[in-house]
């Protein structure tokens, strides 16, 4: 997958999360600082059911729009941190308490952040509302 395709996927995932009322959506381009993936998409859910709903929405919509399923899905026992690994894009869906505790963005502070305006522009064709 090219960087452009990876970026489009990350931006579309952010759009799906935004449409489902995910909070504090962040996209980090980690390609220059890690070989794990090209992008991280990080989002906060206000409750455990919302964390699960956000995960399911991303899985469904990315399958529909890109015919891709995550290579790996992980979540903690209390369903407060879900991870969807698409290979080039890794999605972290965290309960608000875990988001504050783990502060992923601070750990990856050398990564380039994609602005909300940019990801909204790049994913506008997938806007539902």
N, C-alpha and C positions, 0 to 999 in steps of 0.2 A: 504494500500500500504506500502511495506517495505521501509526502508531508502535506500536500494540499488536500488529499483525500482524508488523511488523519485529522487535519484541522477542521474540515467540513463535518466529519463525524463528531468531533468534540463539541463543535458549535451547535450541531443539531441536538446532541444530548443535553446541552445546557438549555436549549429552547424547550425541549420536552419537559425538563425539570421545572422550568419557569412556568410553563403552561399548567403544570400540576401544583403550582404554588410552593415550590421549593424556595428556600431562603438563602441569601448570601452565596450566590453561585459564583464560583471562581474557576477559571480555566488557566492552568499553568502549562507552558511549553517547557517540558523537561528534557527535550531531545539533546540539548547541549550539555546537560549536567548529569545524565543518567542513561543507561541502556535498557532500563526497565520498560519504557514506553516513550511515545512522542509527547503525549498530553495526559495530564490529570484533570478530571472534572470533579470538583468538590462542591457538595451542597449540604445544607442543613434542613432537617425535618423537625417540626415542633413536637412531634409525638412518635412513639414507637409504631403505631399503625401508619402514620404518614411516611415514615422511613421505608416501611415495607411497600406501601403504595407507590412511592417514587421509584423504587427498584423495579417493581412489576411494570410500571408505565414505560420506563426506559427499555426494558427487555422487549416489550410488545411493539413499541413504536420503531425501534431500531431494526427489529426483525421485519416489520412492515415496509419501512422506507429503504433499508439497505440490504435486506435479506441476510442479516448477520445476527448470530447469537453470540453471547459471551463465551469465551474459551473457558472461563472459570468464574464461579460465583461463590463468594464467601460471606458469612455473617457471623457475628458473635452470638452466644447463647440467648441473650436477651433481645436480639434483633435491633440493636442500637447503632451498629456500624455495619453497613452492607458494602460489599465491593463487587463491582462487575468489571471483569478483565476482558477487553476486546483485543488484546495484544498491543496495538498501537495507542489505544486510549484506555485508561483505567479510571473508573468512576467510583468515587468515595461518597457514600450517602450516610451521613452521620446525624444522630440525635443531637440537639443543640448543646447538651452537656458534654458529650464526647468531642464535639467540634471545638469547644473551648479548651477542654483538657489536652487534646492531642495537638492542636494548632499546626496542622500539616503545612500550611503555607509558610510558617516561620522556619520549619525544617528545610523547605525547598526554596529559601529566599533568594537563591541565585537563578532561579527559573524566571523566564519572561511571562508576565501575566497578560492575557488577552482581555481587552476592555469589554465591558458589557455592550457598548455601542457596536463594537466590531463583531462580537459573536451574534448579536441580534441581526445585524445586517447580513452576515454570511449564512444565516439559517432562516431568513424571512420566508422562504418558500414552504417551510414546514410549520409555520405558525398556525395554530388551531383557533385561537380566540382573537 
